[in-house]
């Protein structure tokens, strides 16, 4: 056992356990589209975390793109239609 792990186990119950880390990584793996299909293969925790970061970045890009497209749509739509769309988005 590494010294870091042994220190964390000695310092109290507020620390996360190896089993909890494993469970969280497994849950992340199930949420990621690219890894979910490869569930039968062994995937390292580092790989799951890297894929999670990549997926979050791609979601951010997608949100930015959709926000830009919506802004362009609202700019080209008449005022009444734009107001309706804004009201729907605020709900």
Sine and cosine of phi, psi and omega as CSV:
sin_phi,cos_phi,sin_psi,cos_psi,sin_omega,cos_omega
0.00,0.00,0.66,-0.75,-0.02,-1.00
-0.94,0.33,0.37,-0.93,-0.01,-1.00
-0.91,0.41,-0.54,0.84,0.02,-1.00
-0.90,0.43,-0.69,0.73,0.02,-1.00
-0.91,0.41,-0.67,0.75,-0.02,-1.00
-0.92,0.39,-0.60,0.80,0.06,-1.00
-0.90,0.44,-0.66,0.75,-0.05,-1.00
-0.92,0.38,-0.54,0.84,0.02,-1.00
-0.97,0.26,-0.48,0.88,0.00,-1.00
-0.98,0.19,-0.38,0.92,-0.14,-0.99
-0.99,0.12,-0.03,1.00,0.09,-1.00
0.77,-0.63,0.08,-1.00,-0.09,-1.00
-1.00,0.09,-0.09,1.00,-0.01,-1.00
-0.97,0.26,-0.19,0.98,0.02,-1.00
-0.99,0.16,0.49,-0.87,0.02,-1.00
-0.98,0.17,0.62,-0.79,-0.04,-1.00
-1.00,0.01,0.26,-0.97,0.06,-1.00
-0.88,0.48,-0.61,0.79,0.02,-1.00
-0.91,0.42,-0.64,0.77,0.03,-1.00
-0.91,0.42,-0.66,0.75,0.05,-1.00
-0.87,0.49,-0.71,0.70,0.01,-1.00
-0.86,0.51,-0.71,0.71,0.01,-1.00
-0.89,0.47,-0.67,0.74,0.00,-1.00
-0.91,0.41,-0.65,0.76,0.03,-1.00
-0.91,0.42,-0.64,0.77,0.04,-1.00
-0.89,0.46,-0.67,0.74,0.03,-1.00
-0.90,0.44,-0.67,0.74,0.06,-1.00
-0.87,0.50,-0.69,0.72,-0.02,-1.00
-0.86,0.51,-0.62,0.79,0.00,-1.00
-0.94,0.34,-0.40,0.91,-0.02,-1.00
-1.00,0.07,-0.35,0.94,-0.08,-1.00
-1.00,0.06,0.84,-0.54,-0.04,-1.00
-0.86,0.51,-0.65,0.76,-0.06,-1.00
-0.94,0.33,-0.47,0.88,-0.05,-1.00
-0.99,-0.16,-0.45,0.89,-0.06,-1.00
-0.82,0.57,-0.63,0.78,-0.02,-1.00
-0.94,0.34,-0.39,0.92,-0.05,-1.00
-0.99,-0.15,0.50,0.87,-0.12,-0.99
-0.87,0.50,-0.51,0.86,-0.02,-1.00
-0.94,0.34,-0.46,0.89,0.03,-1.00
-0.98,0.20,0.52,-0.85,0.11,-0.99
-0.97,0.26,0.81,-0.58,0.04,-1.00
-0.84,-0.54,0.75,-0.66,-0.04,-1.00
-0.95,0.32,0.41,-0.91,0.03,-1.00
-0.87,0.49,-0.62,0.78,0.02,-1.00
-0.88,0.47,-0.65,0.76,0.02,-1.00
-0.91,0.41,-0.67,0.75,0.02,-1.00
-0.89,0.46,-0.69,0.72,0.01,-1.00
-0.91,0.41,-0.63,0.77,0.04,-1.00
-0.90,0.43,-0.70,0.71,0.03,-1.00
-0.90,0.43,-0.58,0.81,0.06,-1.00
-0.89,0.46,-0.73,0.69,0.04,-1.00
-0.87,0.50,-0.70,0.71,0.02,-1.00
-0.88,0.47,-0.66,0.75,-0.01,-1.00
-0.91,0.40,-0.67,0.74,0.03,-1.00
-0.89,0.46,-0.66,0.75,0.05,-1.00
-0.87,0.49,-0.67,0.74,-0.01,-1.00
-0.92,0.38,-0.59,0.81,0.07,-1.00
-0.90,0.43,-0.65,0.76,0.06,-1.00
-0.88,0.48,-0.69,0.72,0.03,-1.00
-0.88,0.47,-0.66,0.75,0.00,-1.00
-0.90,0.43,-0.67,0.74,0.04,-1.00
-0.89,0.46,-0.70,0.71,0.03,-1.00
-0.86,0.50,-0.70,0.71,0.00,-1.00
-0.89,0.45,-0.72,0.69,0.00,-1.00
-0.91,0.42,-0.60,0.80,0.05,-1.00
-0.90,0.45,-0.67,0.74,0.03,-1.00
-0.90,0.43,-0.70,0.72,0.01,-1.00
-0.90,0.44,-0.63,0.77,0.03,-1.00
-0.92,0.40,-0.65,0.76,0.05,-1.00
-0.87,0.49,-0.68,0.73,0.04,-1.00
-0.89,0.45,-0.65,0.76,0.02,-1.00
-0.89,0.45,-0.70,0.71,0.00,-1.00
-0.91,0.41,-0.53,0.85,0.00,-1.00
-0.94,0.33,-0.47,0.88,-0.03,-1.00
-0.99,-0.11,-0.08,1.00,-0.02,-1.00
-1.00,-0.08,0.51,-0.86,0.02,-1.00
-0.91,0.41,0.27,-0.96,-0.15,-0.99
-0.87,0.50,-0.66,0.75,-0.02,-1.00
-0.91,0.41,-0.70,0.71,0.03,-1.00
-0.91,0.41,-0.65,0.76,0.02,-1.00
-0.89,0.45,-0.63,0.78,0.02,-1.00
-0.91,0.42,-0.64,0.77,0.03,-1.00
-0.89,0.45,-0.71,0.70,0.00,-1.00
-0.89,0.46,-0.70,0.72,0.02,-1.00
-0.87,0.49,-0.67,0.74,0.03,-1.00
-0.89,0.46,-0.65,0.76,0.03,-1.00
-0.90,0.44,-0.63,0.77,-0.01,-1.00
-0.94,0.35,-0.47,0.88,-0.03,-1.00
-0.99,0.17,-0.22,0.98,-0.04,-1.00
-0.97,0.23,0.00,0.00,0.00,0.00
